[in-house]
């Protein structure tokens, strides 16, 4: 299977789906006004993302199951915004996200209703971020996901995990579940690094340590439109074995989890 080439017909259909998606977001925002913030609004995210995935043509496939332990912190590699569209569909739960997203008009409000906890990742706000993570994990009975790379990548590799995010693991010993994400064409065909960078990844060229740069960087809105033009893709989600992190400090925890996720990603990329 080859990547669909953009043409006037594909773009016309993409315009239709984008308009429909914008209407869907507004309609669901109205519905969310009547759903109390909490477990019910978090569960509603699965229905919302089902609609979004249908409109973008993005499908997902899961290998393995999450443990029933709670609290549960799930860590994964991060290629684009579509992790946030497929993981809630697969597992339920919500995310820890960058503070900047919470300030986006309407999207930020909807994300908060979906249980997303926005944290300031600047070193000067590290303790505040850790307190927010601990507080949320203590009170929810669903998994919370975090992307320890701190940014999306071009898909050629997995960036080093930021150790500051695992101070809470060192101090409390909560269970951490590693998950690996792969992007494929809809028939399961592997995607080259070059095509990942140019079509499917959502990233900033200047933040990449290796691999190809995209020829044209896009905004989040433009990236969604581009995926609609391509007709979508497949997100493969694999639940990896949980490591024993007891006795490790946060830097050792970050290194260990990165090794697990990176090895699994590179092995079948």
N, C-alpha and C positions, 0 to 999 in steps of 0.2 A: 504493500500500500504506500502511495506517495502523498506528500503534503499537497493539499488542494491549492492551486494557484488562484490568487485574487483576480477577479474579473468583475465586470459590471453587474453580472447576475448575482454573484456571491455577495457583492457589496450591497446590492439592493435588498436581498434577503436579510443581510446583517442590519441594515437600517430598520427594517420591519421588526426584527427581534429586539433590537436595542430600544426602540420606541415602546414595545410591549414590556420589556424589562423595567424601563423607567416607570411605566404605569403600574406594574406589579409592585415596585418598591413603595410607591405612594399609597397604593391600596392597602398593602400590608402594614404600613406605618399607621394608617387609620385604625386598622384592626388592633394593633398593639396598644393603642390608647386605652382600650377596654380590657386589656390583660394585665393583671398586677405583675410588677417586676419580681422575678423569683424563678422558681422551678418551672412554672407554667410558661413563662415567657421564654425561658431557655429551651424548653421542649418545642416551642413553636418554631424555633430556628430550624429544626429539621424539615418542617413543612416549607418554610421560606426557601431554604437552600435546594429543596427538591425542585421548586419552580425555577429557581435561578439556573441550576444545572441543566434542566430541560431546555431552557431558552439559549444557553450558551453551547449546548451540545456536548457538555462535559460529563463523562461517565466515570464510575470508580469501581474498583475491585479490591476486596479485602482478603488478606491471608492472615489467619490467626484471630484470637479474641483477647480483649483486654481483661486483666484480672479483676476480680470483684472487690479488691481492697480499696478502702477509702480512709483517708484522703489519697488521691492518686494524681501524680504529676506526670504527664506524658511529654516527652521531648522528641522533636523531629527535625529533619533537615527542611529547608525552606527555599522553594524555587519561585513561587509566585503567590498571588492572592487566592489561587484556587485550592490551596490547602485548607483555607478557611471556609471554602464552599463545599468541600467533600468530607472532611473529617467529622463535622457535626452530623452529617447524614449517616456516616458509618458507625459512629460510636455515641452520639449525643454529647453532652457536655459543652464547655465553652473555652475561652482563651484568655491568656494574658497578652495584651498588645501594646504597641507603642502609643505614647501619649498623644502624638500628633494626629493619629487617626480619629481619636475621640473628639477632636475639634472640627472634623469635617462636617459641613452642614447636612442634616438629616441622617447621613450614614452613621455619624458618631452617635446620635441619639438612638438609632435602631440597634447598633452594636451594644450599647449599654443595656438596653432592654433584653438583649440576648445573653446577658451575663458576662460580657467581655469586660475585663478589668484592665484599665489602661494605666501603665506604669511609666514613670520618667526614668529612662535608662542612663541618664548622665551620672558619672561617678559621684558627684556632689549630692545626688538624691538616692544613693544606693540603699541606705537604711530605710528610707520612706518606701521604696519599692519593695524591699523584703518584707516589711510590715504588712503591705497590701497583699502580697502573695500568701503569707502565713495566715492572715485574717480570713481570706477567701477560702483557702484549703480547709480551714478548721470548720467552716459552716456549711459547705456544699456536700451533697451526696452523689455528685457526678464527676467524671474526670475533667481536669483542667489541662489545657495544652499550652506549651510555650515553645518558642523557636530560639534556642540558645545561640544561634549564629548572630542574632540581633539584626539581620537584614536578609533580603532575598539574594540569590546568586544566579549565575548564568547556567547552572545545572552541570558544569564540568567537574565540580568537586564539592566538598562540604567544608565550609569555613570552620576555623577553630571555634569551639563553644566558649562563651563568656563565663568565666568562673564565678563572677559576682552573683549570677542567677542561682547558684547552688549553695549559697551560704545557709539557706533555710534547710536544705537537705542535710548538710553537715550537722546542724544544731538540733534537728528534730528527728532525723532518720526516717522521714516519710518515704513511701515506696515511689520509685521512679521507673516509668515504663518507656523504654526507647522504641521509636517507630521510624521506619524508613519509607520515604516517598519516591516513586519513580514516575516519570511521564512517558507515555507511549502513544503511538497513533491508535486510532480506534480499534484496529484489528490486533493490537498487541505488539506491533512492530516497534523495534527500538528506534529512538530518535538520536541523530548525531549531535555532538556538542555544538556544531555550527548552527544547526536548525533549532536546537533548544535556545541558544542565545538570540537568534534572530526572530523567532516566532512564539515560543512558549514561555520563556522565563520573563520575569518582571523585575528588573534590577537597574542599578546605577553602574555604568561602566567603570567609574573611578574607584568603586569599592571592591572590584574583583582582583584577586591575587594571581589568578592564572586562567587559562582557557580563552576562548574567543570572545571578543566584544561584539555586542549587537550593532548592526549597521544603523539602526534607528531606535533610539530610546523612546518609550511611550509613557503617557500618564496611565493611571489605573483605569480610567474611563476608556482611553484609546486601546488599552490592552484587552479589555473585555470585548470591545468591538472587533478587534483583530481576530480573537479566538472565534467569534461568531462567523467572521468571514471564512475562516478555515474549516468551519463545521464542527469544531470541538476536538477533544482528544480524550485519552484514558488516563486516569490517575490510579496507579497501583499502590496500595497501602499495605505494608507488612508489619505485623506486630512481632518484635524481636524478643529474645529471652531477656528476662529481667536480671541485671547483674547484682551481686552482693556488694554494696557500697559502704558497709559498716566499717568504721575506723578510718575512713578516708577524709581528708580535708576537702574544701570546695574546689581547689585546683586539681586535685587528684580525681575528684568526681567528674569534673568537666572533661578532663583528659580521657578518662575511662569511657564515658558516654559518647564522646566524639569518636573514639576509636571504633566503638561498636557500630554506630550509625554510619560512619564514613566507610568502614570496611564492607558493610552490607550494601551500601549504595554503589561503591566502585566495582564490587564483584559482579553485579548484574546490570550495570549502567549500559 
